[in-house]
Amino acid sequence: MASIGPEIGLVHEEPGNSKQNALLLWEKRGVHPLVGLFATMIGALRPTSRAALLAEGAMKPAIAFFAASFPLMTFASFGAVGLLLGLEGELLIYELARGIIASLAAAVGLVGCYTSLADAFGARCHKAFRAALYLAFLTPLFLVDLTPLFAQGMSASLERAERLAGFVSMAPLLLLMVSLESAAKLGARVSPREALLLGVIPVGLAFVVGKLALAVSAV
């Protein structure tokens, strides 16, 4: 185990596991932490290629990755939208706080539900928990509301802006579903039917919990 700095966390590399090192640069010794972080986040676009690898390995790197990637994605998504809408000062801080609360609630629901279901289906909790931690950073992407941005930037009607925002948010939502399903099927070795449930139910729960937290925090 090698220390890569207090800001990012710990990286663990299993000796001789060259395939995992190639697909999960976060766990490769000698790679700059930021390079490993962003490469591993982009690797989510290859849900089936690294599905089994997300479930196999030590837990500390997955926890460290979640601690680094989740706040980054939350600030990037909600902060960027707030800035593009012209929010400043307390309004921007308020929007960021809402995003953090909602995204964290959704991530906890996602990881907890995925791990519990995997255990109920006879899979090892360790594998499910590790895979979910590597994928939880996607939750802010389908929670951030792009409707005002489309309405303002494209001068679209509210109805059209809502449709566009919903369509865009479907991409990370579906990506997370496919990633969790693949990790369950190829990593945790559950049946295809159970893997489908492991992809749909935790993501659905995360979406509902996150949107509910956003609505409550807006009151």
Salt bridges, closest charged atoms under 4 A:
GLU13 OE1 - ARG29 NE 3.65
GLU14 OE2 - HIS12 NE2 2.64
GLU27 OE2 - ARG130 NH2 2.88
GLU56 OE2 - LYS127 NZ 2.20
GLU95 OE1 - ARG98 NH1 3.34
GLU159 OE2 - ARG163 NH1 3.36
